[in-house]
Amino acid sequence: MGWRFVLKAVDPPGPTGAANGRINARFFRSDVFTFLSNLTQVYGDIVRFDIGHTACVLVNGASAVDRLLHTCEPFLHKPDFVSASNRGHWGDGLTTLEGADWQDRRRLLRPQFRPREITPRLDIVAECTADMIRNWRAEPPVDLMTDIRLLTARIAARTVMDVDIEGWGNPDGCTSLLPYDEIFGEDFTASEPNDADGILRMERPRAPRDLPVITDLIKRRLDSDCDGRDVLSVLIRTCRAAGVPPDYDMITGEIVQMLYAGHLTMPTSLGALWSCLAQDAQTEQQIAEEADRLEVGTAPPALPELGRSLALAALKEALRMHPPAPLLYRIAAQAFELEGFAVTAGHHVWVSPRLLHRDPRYFEDPDQFQPARFEFGRPQNVPRSVYLPFGAGPRTCIAMHQAFNQMTLIILMVAQHFELRSSAGSLAHVTLIARGGSP
């Protein structure tokens, strides 16, 4: 009988212990992505390290990340402070549920994001973007990021609840108008409770503590027939059809998360794209010509046309260089093995899209803005789970395709009416120059 060797998983290499934890925290605070990049260069694609008193594992590289986010996903969950940053002052929704509750909720919501539901929502995007462009022509924007966040809020209000914001909407065309403070919200900060060093925290726009108009609207919809096409009405009807009582707390938690889901992602993503285009006049002009050819001022292009557009390719390339979620954060709910290394229960597990997207193993000239990489969708010879601006695996953002299409339409409409100029590589330095005509 021959010998059978069994290889036991070993701890990943890396700088651990109290002394290294203090040193790592200092470098982390200085430049998190330089710090993480240096770890991978010294220790490889799976690194164990301490940040202050927190035990972490960084997972990098195509095969390791793919297995982590697909095969090992059942062993992971979001840290409490990351979930808290999604909840804000409110309850659970799809982004904060785990296990069977998350699976049930995703099945319930998935029909909302099919192409036949996304298509009519583009009319809302076009209308709200035309209003923004009209304002820009009358008075140049002082703060592009604030204007795009307001646009995001309007699109969300119209799509999710069939309401608009005070000062914008037509009372005869909408069921109600939301106070600006309710839909624009406030910055919310959540911190890792066991992080005595105050290093690990997340800040994002969230709903304020008080939402009297929004919550009253939800209560009234729950008592109605809900015959509209907005997400709230369809969700209530879907629950009833599935024999799931549309509980107020469940509906409110989900709707509030949807209303604020894009407040950080869309402004950050569009800002990254416009910062890149402001220094690439040729691509910007090509997108403007594409907008004219697609006649975006008349009606939103069909989804296949948006999917083949240079504007979408440029957006995807901008998100490669500047992913809206540069660090994905999980905790090991139980121990598991990954590429021969042991990941211990309780360890914080990180994946950095920022590192993967600029890894020369997968992208040639990774620091160069080259929209042609995405001319035919995903770049050739780039493994899955390497390009992940909206995550990867079962928990990929459910609204990813809707967000891509909405942002592509906004890009085309703005390009049709404005040129972008910049003296530096940030949105704060971008200037809009009217091309002429009217929206």
Buried (B, 14 or more C-beta within 10 A) or exposed (E): EEEEEEEEBEEBBBBBEEEBBBBBBEBBEEEBBEBBBEBBEEBBBBBBBBBBBBBBBBBBBBEBBBBBBEEBBEBBBBBBBBBBBBBBBBBBBBBBBBEEEBEEBBEBBEEBBEEEBBEEBBEBBBEBBBBBBEBBBEEEBEEBBEBBBBBBBBBBBBBBBBBBBBEBBEEEEBBBBBBBBBBBBEEBEBBBEEBEBEBBEBEBBBBBEEBEBBBEBBEEBBEEEBEBEBBBBBBBBBBEEEEEEBEEEBBBBBBBBBBBBBBBBBBBBBBBBBBBBBBBEEBBEBBBEBBEEBEBBEEBBEBEBBBBBBBBBBBBBBBBBBBBBBBBBBBBBEEBBBBEBBBEEEBBBBBBBBBBBBBEEBBEEBEEBBBEBBBEEEBEEBBBBBBBBBBBBEBEBBBEBBBBBBBBBBBBBBBBBBBBBBEEBEBEEBBBEEEEEEB
